């Protein structure tokens, strides 16, 4: 379970990310890229990365 300090650090990071966020690119391949990236990231987070 995250501590209050962990959540405070996350809030600072999230605020910074949202302040500099930009719209995703307009491209017909973005959906495929996004799905592939998410699948790979999930594998890494769950310890299934090669």
PDB file with SEQRES, HELIX, SHEET and CRYST1 records, atoms N, CA, C and O in Angstrom:
SEQRES   1 A   50  UNK UNK UNK UNK UNK UNK UNK UNK UNK UNK UNK UNK UNK          
SEQRES   2 A   50  UNK UNK UNK UNK UNK UNK UNK UNK UNK UNK UNK UNK UNK          
SEQRES   3 A   50  UNK UNK UNK UNK UNK UNK UNK UNK UNK UNK UNK UNK UNK          
SEQRES   4 A   50  UNK UNK UNK UNK UNK UNK UNK UNK UNK UNK UNK                  
HELIX    1 AA1 UNK A    4  UNK A   19  1                                  16    
HELIX    2 AA2 UNK A   30  UNK A   45  1                                  16    
CRYST1    1.000    1.000    1.000  90.00  90.00  90.00 P 1           1          
ATOM      1  N   UNK A   1       0.849  -1.177   0.000  1.00  0.00           N  
ATOM      2  CA  UNK A   1       0.000   0.000   0.000  1.00  0.00           C  
ATOM      3  C   UNK A   1       0.890   1.234   0.000  1.00  0.00           C  
ATOM      4  O   UNK A   1       1.803   1.334   0.820  1.00  0.00           O  
ATOM      5  N   UNK A   2       0.639   2.181  -0.911  1.00  0.00           N  
ATOM      6  CA  UNK A   2       1.467   3.391  -0.944  1.00  0.00           C  
ATOM      7  C   UNK A   2       1.264   4.246   0.311  1.00  0.00           C  
ATOM      8  O   UNK A   2       0.174   4.315   0.878  1.00  0.00           O  
ATOM      9  N   UNK A   3       2.339   4.879   0.709  1.00  0.00           N  
ATOM     10  CA  UNK A   3       2.269   5.787   1.860  1.00  0.00           C  
ATOM     11  C   UNK A   3       1.803   7.162   1.382  1.00  0.00           C  
ATOM     12  O   UNK A   3       1.720   7.419   0.181  1.00  0.00           O  
ATOM     13  N   UNK A   4       1.504   8.029   2.330  1.00  0.00           N  
ATOM     14  CA  UNK A   4       1.111   9.399   1.986  1.00  0.00           C  
ATOM     15  C   UNK A   4       2.240  10.101   1.242  1.00  0.00           C  
ATOM     16  O   UNK A   4       1.985  10.880   0.323  1.00  0.00           O  
ATOM     17  N   UNK A   5       3.477   9.833   1.628  1.00  0.00           N  
ATOM     18  CA  UNK A   5       4.628  10.446   0.948  1.00  0.00           C  
ATOM     19  C   UNK A   5       4.736   9.946  -0.492  1.00  0.00           C  
ATOM     20  O   UNK A   5       5.036  10.720  -1.402  1.00  0.00           O  
ATOM     21  N   UNK A   6       4.489   8.650  -0.696  1.00  0.00           N  
ATOM     22  CA  UNK A   6       4.507   8.094  -2.052  1.00  0.00           C  
ATOM     23  C   UNK A   6       3.441   8.760  -2.918  1.00  0.00           C  
ATOM     24  O   UNK A   6       3.699   9.131  -4.063  1.00  0.00           O  
ATOM     25  N   UNK A   7       2.249   8.907  -2.361  1.00  0.00           N  
ATOM     26  CA  UNK A   7       1.153   9.525  -3.107  1.00  0.00           C  
ATOM     27  C   UNK A   7       1.440  10.991  -3.407  1.00  0.00           C  
ATOM     28  O   UNK A   7       1.072  11.488  -4.471  1.00  0.00           O  
ATOM     29  N   UNK A   8       2.089  11.683  -2.489  1.00  0.00           N  
ATOM     30  CA  UNK A   8       2.441  13.086  -2.711  1.00  0.00           C  
ATOM     31  C   UNK A   8       3.439  13.206  -3.856  1.00  0.00           C  
ATOM     32  O   UNK A   8       3.314  14.096  -4.697  1.00  0.00           O  
ATOM     33  N   UNK A   9       4.432  12.311  -3.894  1.00  0.00           N  
ATOM     34  CA  UNK A   9       5.404  12.319  -4.999  1.00  0.00           C  
ATOM     35  C   UNK A   9       4.704  12.039  -6.322  1.00  0.00           C  
ATOM     36  O   UNK A   9       4.986  12.683  -7.333  1.00  0.00           O  
ATOM     37  N   UNK A  10       3.790  11.073  -6.307  1.00  0.00           N  
ATOM     38  CA  UNK A  10       3.042  10.741  -7.516  1.00  0.00           C  
ATOM     39  C   UNK A  10       2.208  11.927  -7.982  1.00  0.00           C  
ATOM     40  O   UNK A  10       2.125  12.193  -9.181  1.00  0.00           O  
ATOM     41  N   UNK A  11       1.594  12.636  -7.051  1.00  0.00           N  
ATOM     42  CA  UNK A  11       0.772  13.793  -7.400  1.00  0.00           C  
ATOM     43  C   UNK A  11       1.602  14.868  -8.090  1.00  0.00           C  
ATOM     44  O   UNK A  11       1.141  15.484  -9.050  1.00  0.00           O  
ATOM     45  N   UNK A  12       2.816  15.098  -7.613  1.00  0.00           N  
ATOM     46  CA  UNK A  12       3.703  16.090  -8.234  1.00  0.00           C  
ATOM     47  C   UNK A  12       4.050  15.659  -9.658  1.00  0.00           C  
ATOM     48  O   UNK A  12       4.009  16.468 -10.585  1.00  0.00           O  
ATOM     49  N   UNK A  13       4.388  14.390  -9.825  1.00  0.00           N  
ATOM     50  CA  UNK A  13       4.728  13.865 -11.150  1.00  0.00           C  
ATOM     51  C   UNK A  13       3.533  13.951 -12.087  1.00  0.00           C  
ATOM     52  O   UNK A  13       3.672  14.364 -13.239  1.00  0.00           O  
ATOM     53  N   UNK A  14       2.364  13.565 -11.601  1.00  0.00           N  
ATOM     54  CA  UNK A  14       1.152  13.601 -12.414  1.00  0.00           C  
ATOM     55  C   UNK A  14       0.805  15.028 -12.825  1.00  0.00           C  
ATOM     56  O   UNK A  14       0.433  15.269 -13.973  1.00  0.00           O  
ATOM     57  N   UNK A  15       0.922  15.973 -11.899  1.00  0.00           N  
ATOM     58  CA  UNK A  15       0.624  17.378 -12.208  1.00  0.00           C  
ATOM     59  C   UNK A  15       1.554  17.891 -13.298  1.00  0.00           C  
ATOM     60  O   UNK A  15       1.114  18.594 -14.208  1.00  0.00           O  
ATOM     61  N   UNK A  16       2.824  17.551 -13.217  1.00  0.00           N  
ATOM     62  CA  UNK A  16       3.797  17.959 -14.228  1.00  0.00           C  
ATOM     63  C   UNK A  16       3.474  17.341 -15.584  1.00  0.00           C  
ATOM     64  O   UNK A  16       3.537  18.014 -16.613  1.00  0.00           O  
ATOM     65  N   UNK A  17       3.131  16.064 -15.579  1.00  0.00           N  
ATOM     66  CA  UNK A  17       2.800  15.378 -16.833  1.00  0.00           C  
ATOM     67  C   UNK A  17       1.568  15.996 -17.485  1.00  0.00           C  
ATOM     68  O   UNK A  17       1.538  16.192 -18.700  1.00  0.00           O  
ATOM     69  N   UNK A  18       0.566  16.298 -16.691  1.00  0.00           N  
ATOM     70  CA  UNK A  18      -0.654  16.890 -17.243  1.00  0.00           C  
ATOM     71  C   UNK A  18      -0.418  18.310 -17.755  1.00  0.00           C  
ATOM     72  O   UNK A  18      -1.046  18.734 -18.725  1.00  0.00           O  
ATOM     73  N   UNK A  19       0.478  19.036 -17.111  1.00  0.00           N  
ATOM     74  CA  UNK A  19       0.770  20.408 -17.530  1.00  0.00           C  
ATOM     75  C   UNK A  19       1.469  20.450 -18.885  1.00  0.00           C  
ATOM     76  O   UNK A  19       1.355  21.436 -19.613  1.00  0.00           O  
ATOM     77  N   UNK A  20       2.185  19.392 -19.224  1.00  0.00           N  
ATOM     78  CA  UNK A  20       2.927  19.376 -20.490  1.00  0.00           C  
ATOM     79  C   UNK A  20       2.331  18.402 -21.506  1.00  0.00           C  
ATOM     80  O   UNK A  20       2.923  18.157 -22.557  1.00  0.00           O  
ATOM     81  N   UNK A  21       1.167  17.854 -21.193  1.00  0.00           N  
ATOM     82  CA  UNK A  21       0.535  16.878 -22.087  1.00  0.00           C  
ATOM     83  C   UNK A  21       0.159  17.515 -23.423  1.00  0.00           C  
ATOM     84  O   UNK A  21      -0.183  18.695 -23.497  1.00  0.00           O  
ATOM     85  N   UNK A  22       0.232  16.714 -24.453  1.00  0.00           N  
ATOM     86  CA  UNK A  22      -0.144  17.150 -25.795  1.00  0.00           C  
ATOM     87  C   UNK A  22      -1.076  16.105 -26.397  1.00  0.00           C  
ATOM     88  O   UNK A  22      -1.050  14.943 -25.993  1.00  0.00           O  
ATOM     89  N   UNK A  23      -1.898  16.513 -27.359  1.00  0.00           N  
ATOM     90  CA  UNK A  23      -2.776  15.532 -28.001  1.00  0.00           C  
ATOM     91  C   UNK A  23      -1.951  14.444 -28.690  1.00  0.00           C  
ATOM     92  O   UNK A  23      -0.834  14.685 -29.148  1.00  0.00           O  
ATOM     93  N   UNK A  24      -2.519  13.264 -28.750  1.00  0.00           N  
ATOM     94  CA  UNK A  24      -1.797  12.194 -29.433  1.00  0.00           C  
ATOM     95  C   UNK A  24      -1.738  12.496 -30.928  1.00  0.00           C  
ATOM     96  O   UNK A  24      -2.583  13.222 -31.452  1.00  0.00           O  
ATOM     97  N   UNK A  25      -0.752  11.945 -31.606  1.00  0.00           N  
ATOM     98  CA  UNK A  25      -0.573  12.251 -33.027  1.00  0.00           C  
ATOM     99  C   UNK A  25      -1.732  11.737 -33.882  1.00  0.00           C  
ATOM    100  O   UNK A  25      -2.368  10.732 -33.566  1.00  0.00           O  
ATOM    101  N   UNK A  26      -1.979  12.449 -34.958  1.00  0.00           N  
ATOM    102  CA  UNK A  26      -3.001  12.028 -35.908  1.00  0.00           C  
ATOM    103  C   UNK A  26      -2.323  11.137 -36.939  1.00  0.00           C  
ATOM    104  O   UNK A  26      -1.597  11.613 -37.812  1.00  0.00           O  
ATOM    105  N   UNK A  27      -2.569   9.852 -36.825  1.00  0.00           N  
ATOM    106  CA  UNK A  27      -1.984   8.887 -37.745  1.00  0.00           C  
ATOM    107  C   UNK A  27      -2.857   7.640 -37.760  1.00  0.00           C  
ATOM    108  O   UNK A  27      -3.409   7.257 -36.728  1.00  0.00           O  
ATOM    109  N   UNK A  28      -2.985   7.017 -38.898  1.00  0.00           N  
ATOM    110  CA  UNK A  28      -3.810   5.811 -38.951  1.00  0.00           C  
ATOM    111  C   UNK A  28      -3.196   4.639 -38.168  1.00  0.00           C  
ATOM    112  O   UNK A  28      -3.892   3.668 -37.870  1.00  0.00           O  
ATOM    113  N   UNK A  29      -1.917   4.721 -37.837  1.00  0.00           N  
ATOM    114  CA  UNK A  29      -1.239   3.625 -37.143  1.00  0.00           C  
ATOM    115  C   UNK A  29      -1.198   3.804 -35.632  1.00  0.00           C  
ATOM    116  O   UNK A  29      -0.671   2.940 -34.931  1.00  0.00           O  
ATOM    117  N   UNK A  30      -1.738   4.899 -35.112  1.00  0.00           N  
ATOM    118  CA  UNK A  30      -1.617   5.164 -33.680  1.00  0.00           C  
ATOM    119  C   UNK A  30      -2.314   4.095 -32.840  1.00  0.00           C  
ATOM    120  O   UNK A  30      -1.782   3.673 -31.813  1.00  0.00           O  
ATOM    121  N   UNK A  31      -3.489   3.659 -33.262  1.00  0.00           N  
ATOM    122  CA  UNK A  31      -4.211   2.645 -32.495  1.00  0.00           C  
ATOM    123  C   UNK A  31      -3.381   1.370 -32.372  1.00  0.00           C  
ATOM    124  O   UNK A  31      -3.292   0.795 -31.287  1.00  0.00           O  
ATOM    125  N   UNK A  32      -2.781   0.928 -33.456  1.00  0.00           N  
ATOM    126  CA  UNK A  32      -1.953  -0.283 -33.419  1.00  0.00           C  
ATOM    127  C   UNK A  32      -0.737  -0.074 -32.513  1.00  0.00           C  
ATOM    128  O   UNK A  32      -0.394  -0.947 -31.716  1.00  0.00           O  
ATOM    129  N   UNK A  33      -0.089   1.089 -32.641  1.00  0.00           N  
ATOM    130  CA  UNK A  33       1.058   1.394 -31.782  1.00  0.00           C  
ATOM    131  C   UNK A  33       0.648   1.379 -30.311  1.00  0.00           C  
ATOM    132  O   UNK A  33       1.326   0.779 -29.477  1.00  0.00           O  
ATOM    133  N   UNK A  34      -0.460   2.040 -29.999  1.00  0.00           N  
ATOM    134  CA  UNK A  34      -0.918   2.147 -28.623  1.00  0.00           C  
ATOM    135  C   UNK A  34      -1.215   0.769 -28.028  1.00  0.00           C  
ATOM    136  O   UNK A  34      -0.828   0.488 -26.894  1.00  0.00           O  
ATOM    137  N   UNK A  35      -1.893  -0.083 -28.783  1.00  0.00           N  
ATOM    138  CA  UNK A  35      -2.213  -1.426 -28.300  1.00  0.00           C  
ATOM    139  C   UNK A  35      -0.944  -2.242 -28.067  1.00  0.00           C  
ATOM    140  O   UNK A  35      -0.832  -2.946 -27.064  1.00  0.00           O  
ATOM    141  N   UNK A  36       0.007  -2.149 -28.987  1.00  0.00           N  
ATOM    142  CA  UNK A  36       1.263  -2.885 -28.860  1.00  0.00           C  
ATOM    143  C   UNK A  36       2.059  -2.380 -27.661  1.00  0.00           C  
ATOM    144  O   UNK A  36       2.587  -3.173 -26.881  1.00  0.00           O  
ATOM    145  N   UNK A  37       2.145  -1.056 -27.517  1.00  0.00           N  
ATOM    146  CA  UNK A  37       2.886  -0.464 -26.402  1.00  0.00           C  
ATOM    147  C   UNK A  37       2.287  -0.886 -25.064  1.00  0.00           C  
ATOM    148  O   UNK A  37       3.010  -1.270 -24.145  1.00  0.00           O  
ATOM    149  N   UNK A  38       0.952  -0.812 -24.961  1.00  0.00           N  
ATOM    150  CA  UNK A  38       0.294  -1.197 -23.713  1.00  0.00           C  
ATOM    151  C   UNK A  38       0.550  -2.661 -23.369  1.00  0.00           C  
ATOM    152  O   UNK A  38       0.799  -2.996 -22.211  1.00  0.00           O  
ATOM    153  N   UNK A  39       0.489  -3.529 -24.370  1.00  0.00           N  
ATOM    154  CA  UNK A  39       0.728  -4.955 -24.128  1.00  0.00           C  
ATOM    155  C   UNK A  39       2.161  -5.188 -23.645  1.00  0.00           C  
ATOM    156  O   UNK A  39       2.389  -5.964 -22.717  1.00  0.00           O  
ATOM    157  N   UNK A  40       3.119  -4.519 -24.272  1.00  0.00           N  
ATOM    158  CA  UNK A  40       4.525  -4.662 -23.864  1.00  0.00           C  
ATOM    159  C   UNK A  40       4.750  -4.101 -22.462  1.00  0.00           C  
ATOM    160  O   UNK A  40       5.438  -4.720 -21.650  1.00  0.00           O  
ATOM    161  N   UNK A  41       4.176  -2.941 -22.174  1.00  0.00           N  
ATOM    162  CA  UNK A  41       4.335  -2.332 -20.853  1.00  0.00           C  
ATOM    163  C   UNK A  41       3.737  -3.230 -19.774  1.00  0.00           C  
ATOM    164  O   UNK A  41       4.319  -3.381 -18.700  1.00  0.00           O  
ATOM    165  N   UNK A  42       2.592  -3.820 -20.050  1.00  0.00           N  
ATOM    166  CA  UNK A  42       1.963  -4.716 -19.084  1.00  0.00           C  
ATOM    167  C   UNK A  42       2.855  -5.924 -18.810  1.00  0.00           C  
ATOM    168  O   UNK A  42       2.995  -6.346 -17.662  1.00  0.00           O  
ATOM    169  N   UNK A  43       3.454  -6.479 -19.855  1.00  0.00           N  
ATOM    170  CA  UNK A  43       4.372  -7.607 -19.668  1.00  0.00           C  
ATOM    171  C   UNK A  43       5.539  -7.222 -18.770  1.00  0.00           C  
ATOM    172  O   UNK A  43       5.935  -7.995 -17.898  1.00  0.00           O  
ATOM    173  N   UNK A  44       6.087  -6.040 -18.980  1.00  0.00           N  
ATOM    174  CA  UNK A  44       7.207  -5.579 -18.152  1.00  0.00           C  
ATOM    175  C   UNK A  44       6.752  -5.405 -16.703  1.00  0.00           C  
ATOM    176  O   UNK A  44       7.428  -5.861 -15.781  1.00  0.00           O  
ATOM    177  N   UNK A  45       5.619  -4.754 -16.502  1.00  0.00           N  
ATOM    178  CA  UNK A  45       5.126  -4.506 -15.147  1.00  0.00           C  
ATOM    179  C   UNK A  45       4.782  -5.794 -14.404  1.00  0.00           C  
ATOM    180  O   UNK A  45       4.882  -5.856 -13.179  1.00  0.00           O  
ATOM    181  N   UNK A  46       4.381  -6.811 -15.143  1.00  0.00           N  
ATOM    182  CA  UNK A  46       4.031  -8.088 -14.517  1.00  0.00           C  
ATOM    183  C   UNK A  46       5.203  -9.060 -14.484  1.00  0.00           C  
ATOM    184  O   UNK A  46       5.043 -10.221 -14.107  1.00  0.00           O  
ATOM    185  N   UNK A  47       6.386  -8.582 -14.880  1.00  0.00           N  
ATOM    186  CA  UNK A  47       7.583  -9.415 -14.801  1.00  0.00           C  
ATOM    187  C   UNK A  47       7.691 -10.467 -15.880  1.00  0.00           C  
ATOM    188  O   UNK A  47       8.406 -11.455 -15.709  1.00  0.00           O  
ATOM    189  N   UNK A  48       6.995 -10.277 -16.989  1.00  0.00           N  
ATOM    190  CA  UNK A  48       7.049 -11.248 -18.083  1.00  0.00           C  
ATOM    191  C   UNK A  48       7.890 -10.759 -19.248  1.00  0.00           C  
ATOM    192  O   UNK A  48       7.818 -11.313 -20.345  1.00  0.00           O  
ATOM    193  N   UNK A  49       8.686  -9.727 -19.015  1.00  0.00           N  
ATOM    194  CA  UNK A  49       9.528  -9.190 -20.097  1.00  0.00           C  
ATOM    195  C   UNK A  49      10.633 -10.190 -20.424  1.00  0.00           C  
ATOM    196  O   UNK A  49      11.121 -10.894 -19.539  1.00  0.00           O  
ATOM    197  N   UNK A  50      11.027 -10.251 -21.692  1.00  0.00           N  
ATOM    198  CA  UNK A  50      12.107 -11.179 -22.077  1.00  0.00           C  
ATOM    199  C   UNK A  50      13.439 -10.786 -21.479  1.00  0.00           C  
ATOM    200  O   UNK A  50      14.441 -11.463 -21.707  1.00  0.00           O  
TER     201      UNK A  50                                                      
END                                                                             
